[in-house]
Amino acid sequence: MAHDFQADLDAVASISVVPTILDVIQQSTGMGFVAIARVTQERWVACQTLDLIDFGLGTGGELQVETTICHEIRQSGELVVIDDVDASEAYANHHTPLQYGFKSYISVPIYLRGNVFFGTLCAIDPNPAKLSGSVTVGMFRLFADLIARHLDARADIADAKLKLDREIETSELRDQFIAILGHDLRNPLASISAGTRILAREEHAPKSSAVISLMQQSVDRMANLIDNVMDFARGRLGGGIGLNRSSRPLTPVLMQIVAEHRSIYPDRQIEADLALDEPITLDHQRIGQLFSNLLGNALTHGAADKPIRIGAARRGGTLELWIANTGEPIAEADLPRLFQPFKRREGKGKLQGLGLGLYIAAEIAQAHGGRISVSSTSEETRFTLNVPVC
């Protein structure tokens, strides 16, 4: 694969301090030509230059790599400093100064992370110059390291953006798959639900009736899971939680959900004190979904021998609905991620569902302009919904 030199030119051009670096070098050393070069085994390409001696090489200009000392630096990894070519035993008859006509020269390698050779920071002049002092060499090393760090940082940002783009693409595909899957599951589930309801109306032996009841309960739980998955996918794909507000009492909606859960958990005690007989404007179906998710969570994690307590009332312009259970408190480590999708509480008992119930509940609350708060002690765990209503 051919090397992308234009990407290297763009990378160096993106470093805003490069012109200042070249200017400081020129003024500090008096060298007439200063450059940052990308050097590979095949090519020498100027990424940026400062030319005060009409050397004739600008950004993107090339030298035949074998004719340069930078080619030798790429192989040795060592800097080269020449104060005066004529006085240098190593370079007095070297082909590079003879070909390009310079008398003084300095070139420091630029190494990227992982000891990857990028090129050189170099300077030449037709006159001798004092370059071998520690101050000048230290300056060149410092600037070469600074350029390398900028290039590494730019590469890191590019890699991070690429990974982010891939993650976003994967996330969108996953959410689309979830939405399609949830939609396609509804039809066969509806058929199963209709079948079990027909069977439930017929006379059966007690054992068969119990099995049909369990089947219907399983269908109801599956329907709730699909609703949560569909809402999650809709929210992630940009649709958000849609609301259909109306004005009517909320108590009948909540009591129906309590009755459904009592049938699913016949051995559990649920105590409800609901004072919401006046009409309230909100999306009753969505609040019912929120309430069902919170009640299911309390039944899953609450102590089996203790009642689930529910209270609801309108306090001025706010609806307050709370669900409390006794049992093991929520761990401190779980609290920050309690309403995140696919996060489930640790602790005793079986983990049920996908970990979307509390997330969907929080999204419904937010869509209504409200929020859900949590308090959890050894005596009680309480989820409280506060929603502005009119």
KAZIPE-V43979 format. One record per residue. N is the residue number from 1. RES is the residue in three letters. OMEGA is omega in degrees with one decimal (NA if undefined). Layout:
# KAZIPE-V43979
n | res | omega
N | RES | OMEGA
N | RES | OMEGA
This chain:
# KAZIPE-V43979
n | res | omega
1 | MET | -178.8
2 | ALA | 179.7
3 | HIS | -179.1
4 | ASP | -179.4
5 | PHE | 178.7
6 | GLN | 176.9
7 | ALA | 177.5
8 | ASP | 178.0
9 | LEU | 179.7
10 | ASP | -178.9
11 | ALA | 179.4
12 | VAL | 179.8
13 | ALA | -178.7
14 | SER | -179.8
15 | ILE | -171.3
16 | SER | -175.7
17 | VAL | -176.7
18 | VAL | 178.0
19 | PRO | 177.8
20 | THR | 178.2
21 | ILE | -179.1
22 | LEU | -179.5
23 | ASP | 178.6
24 | VAL | 178.6
25 | ILE | -178.4
26 | GLN | -177.9
27 | GLN | -178.4
28 | SER | -174.0
29 | THR | -175.2
30 | GLY | -179.6
31 | MET | -174.0
32 | GLY | -179.3
33 | PHE | -179.8
34 | VAL | -176.0
35 | ALA | 165.4
36 | ILE | -174.6
37 | ALA | 170.2
38 | ARG | -173.6
39 | VAL | 173.3
40 | THR | 179.3
41 | GLN | -175.5
42 | GLU | -170.0
43 | ARG | 171.4
44 | TRP | -176.3
45 | VAL | 177.9
46 | ALA | 177.8
47 | CYS | 172.0
48 | GLN | -177.9
49 | THR | 168.8
50 | LEU | -171.2
51 | ASP | 177.4
52 | LEU | -177.6
53 | ILE | -179.4
54 | ASP | 176.3
55 | PHE | 173.0
56 | GLY | -177.6
57 | LEU | 179.4
58 | GLY | 179.7
59 | THR | -178.3
60 | GLY | 178.3
61 | GLY | -175.6
62 | GLU | 168.2
63 | LEU | 175.7
64 | GLN | -167.4
65 | VAL | -178.3
66 | GLU | -178.8
67 | THR | -173.7
68 | THR | 172.0
69 | ILE | 177.3
70 | CYS | 176.8
71 | HIS | 178.7
72 | GLU | 178.1
73 | ILE | 177.4
74 | ARG | -179.2
75 | GLN | -176.0
76 | SER | -176.3
77 | GLY | -177.3
78 | GLU | 177.3
79 | LEU | 176.8
80 | VAL | 178.4
81 | VAL | 178.5
82 | ILE | 177.6
83 | ASP | -177.5
84 | ASP | -177.2
85 | VAL | -176.7
86 | ASP | -178.3
87 | ALA | -176.8
88 | SER | 178.4
89 | GLU | -175.4
90 | ALA | -170.9
91 | TYR | -178.7
92 | ALA | -179.7
93 | ASN | -179.1
94 | HIS | -175.1
95 | HIS | -174.9
96 | THR | 177.7
97 | PRO | 177.1
98 | LEU | -178.1
99 | GLN | -172.7
100 | TYR | 170.5
101 | GLY | 177.5
102 | PHE | 179.5
103 | LYS | 177.2
104 | SER | -172.3
105 | TYR | 171.9
106 | ILE | 179.8
107 | SER | -178.7
108 | VAL | -179.4
109 | PRO | 174.7
110 | ILE | -179.6
111 | TYR | 175.5
112 | LEU | 179.2
113 | ARG | -178.5
114 | GLY | 179.4
115 | ASN | 178.5
116 | VAL | -178.3
117 | PHE | 177.5
118 | PHE | -176.7
119 | GLY | -176.4
120 | THR | 166.0
121 | LEU | -170.2
122 | CYS | 178.8
123 | ALA | 177.3
124 | ILE | 176.0
125 | ASP | 180.0
126 | PRO | 179.2
127 | ASN | 176.1
128 | PRO | 179.1
129 | ALA | 178.9
130 | LYS | -175.3
131 | LEU | -170.6
132 | SER | 178.0
133 | GLY | -175.7
134 | SER | -178.5
135 | VAL | -179.2
136 | THR | 179.5
137 | VAL | 178.5
138 | GLY | 178.5
139 | MET | 179.0
140 | PHE | 178.6
141 | ARG | -179.3
142 | LEU | -179.5
143 | PHE | 177.7
144 | ALA | 178.5
145 | ASP | 178.8
146 | LEU | 177.9
147 | ILE | 179.8
148 | ALA | -179.5
149 | ARG | 176.6
150 | HIS | 179.5
151 | LEU | 177.0
152 | ASP | -179.2
153 | ALA | 178.4
154 | ARG | 177.9
155 | ALA | 178.2
156 | ASP | 179.4
157 | ILE | 179.0
158 | ALA | 178.5
159 | ASP | -179.6
160 | ALA | 178.5
161 | LYS | 179.3
162 | LEU | 178.7
163 | LYS | 179.1
164 | LEU | 178.6
165 | ASP | 179.3
166 | ARG | 178.9
167 | GLU | 178.9
168 | ILE | 179.4
169 | GLU | 178.7
170 | THR | 179.9
171 | SER | 179.5
172 | GLU | 178.0
173 | LEU | 179.4
174 | ARG | -178.3
175 | ASP | 176.5
176 | GLN | 177.9
177 | PHE | 179.5
178 | ILE | -179.0
179 | ALA | -179.9
180 | ILE | 180.0
181 | LEU | 179.4
182 | GLY | 179.3
183 | HIS | -177.2
184 | ASP | 178.5
185 | LEU | -175.3
186 | ARG | -176.1
187 | ASN | 178.6
188 | PRO | 178.8
189 | LEU | 177.5
190 | ALA | 178.1
191 | SER | 178.2
192 | ILE | -179.9
193 | SER | 179.5
194 | ALA | 180.0
195 | GLY | -179.7
196 | THR | 179.0
197 | ARG | 175.9
198 | ILE | 179.4
199 | LEU | -177.7
200 | ALA | -179.0
201 | ARG | -179.6
202 | GLU | 179.8
203 | GLU | 179.7
204 | HIS | 172.0
205 | ALA | -178.2
206 | PRO | -178.4
207 | LYS | 179.3
208 | SER | 178.7
209 | SER | 178.8
210 | ALA | 179.2
211 | VAL | 179.1
212 | ILE | 178.3
213 | SER | 178.1
214 | LEU | 178.3
215 | MET | -179.4
216 | GLN | 176.8
217 | GLN | 177.8
218 | SER | 177.5
219 | VAL | 179.5
220 | ASP | 178.6
221 | ARG | 177.9
222 | MET | 178.7
223 | ALA | 178.2
224 | ASN | 177.3
225 | LEU | -179.7
226 | ILE | 177.1
227 | ASP | 179.3
228 | ASN | -180.0
229 | VAL | 179.4
230 | MET | 178.4
231 | ASP | 178.0
232 | PHE | -178.8
233 | ALA | 179.8
234 | ARG | 178.4
235 | GLY | -178.7
236 | ARG | -179.2
237 | LEU | 172.5
238 | GLY | -178.9
239 | GLY | -178.3
240 | GLY | 177.4
241 | ILE | -179.8
242 | GLY | -178.6
243 | LEU | 174.2
244 | ASN | -171.9
245 | ARG | 172.9
246 | SER | -177.9
247 | SER | 177.6
248 | ARG | 179.6
249 | PRO | -178.5
250 | LEU | -175.4
251 | THR | -179.9
252 | PRO | 178.9
253 | VAL | -177.7
254 | LEU | -178.5
255 | MET | 175.3
256 | GLN | 178.7
257 | ILE | 176.4
258 | VAL | 179.4
259 | ALA | 179.4
260 | GLU | -179.2
261 | HIS | 175.4
262 | ARG | 178.1
263 | SER | 178.9
264 | ILE | -179.7
265 | TYR | -174.6
266 | PRO | -178.5
267 | ASP | -177.7
268 | ARG | -179.8
269 | GLN | 178.6
270 | ILE | 179.8
271 | GLU | -176.5
272 | ALA | 175.7
273 | ASP | -173.4
274 | LEU | 179.7
275 | ALA | -175.9
276 | LEU | -177.2
277 | ASP | 177.0
278 | GLU | 178.9
279 | PRO | 178.0
280 | ILE | -178.7
281 | THR | 174.8
282 | LEU | 176.1
283 | ASP | -173.7
284 | HIS | -179.7
285 | GLN | 180.0
286 | ARG | 177.6
287 | ILE | 175.6
288 | GLY | 177.0
289 | GLN | 177.2
290 | LEU | -178.8
291 | PHE | 179.2
292 | SER | 179.2
293 | ASN | 179.6
294 | LEU | 179.1
295 | LEU | 177.3
296 | GLY | 178.0
297 | ASN | 179.8
298 | ALA | 179.2
299 | LEU | 180.0
300 | THR | -171.2
301 | HIS | -179.2
302 | GLY | 178.1
303 | ALA | -174.8
304 | ALA | -177.1
305 | ASP | 179.3
306 | LYS | -177.2
307 | PRO | 167.8
308 | ILE | -177.8
309 | ARG | -176.7
310 | ILE | 176.6
311 | GLY | 177.9
312 | ALA | 178.3
313 | ALA | 174.8
314 | ARG | -178.9
315 | ARG | -176.0
316 | GLY | 179.7
317 | GLY | -177.0
318 | THR | 170.4
319 | LEU | 176.2
320 | GLU | 179.4
321 | LEU | -178.3
322 | TRP | 178.1
323 | ILE | -175.8
324 | ALA | 174.8
325 | ASN | 172.3
326 | THR | -178.0
327 | GLY | -178.1
328 | GLU | -178.6
329 | PRO | 176.9
330 | ILE | -179.6
331 | ALA | 179.1
332 | GLU | -178.2
333 | ALA | -178.2
334 | ASP | -173.5
335 | LEU | -177.5
336 | PRO | -175.7
337 | ARG | -172.7
338 | LEU | -176.8
339 | PHE | 176.1
340 | GLN | -179.3
341 | PRO | 177.5
342 | PHE | 175.1
343 | LYS | -178.0
344 | ARG | -176.9
345 | ARG | 172.9
346 | GLU | 176.6
347 | GLY | -175.6
348 | LYS | 179.7
349 | GLY | -178.8
350 | LYS | 175.1
351 | LEU | -176.5
352 | GLN | 174.7
353 | GLY | -176.0
354 | LEU | -175.2
355 | GLY | -179.6
356 | LEU | -173.3
357 | GLY | -178.6
358 | LEU | 177.4
359 | TYR | 179.5
360 | ILE | 178.1
361 | ALA | 179.9
362 | ALA | 178.5
363 | GLU | 177.8
364 | ILE | 177.5
365 | ALA | -178.9
366 | GLN | 179.1
367 | ALA | 177.4
368 | HIS | -177.4
369 | GLY | -179.4
370 | GLY | -179.9
371 | ARG | 175.8
372 | ILE | 176.4
373 | SER | -176.7
374 | VAL | 167.9
375 | SER | -175.9
376 | SER | 176.1
377 | THR | 177.8
378 | SER | 179.1
379 | GLU | -172.6
380 | GLU | 168.5
381 | THR | -175.3
382 | ARG | 172.0
383 | PHE | -176.6
384 | THR | 175.8
385 | LEU | 171.6
386 | ASN | -177.0
387 | VAL | 174.8
388 | PRO | -178.6
389 | VAL | 177.9
390 | CYS | NA
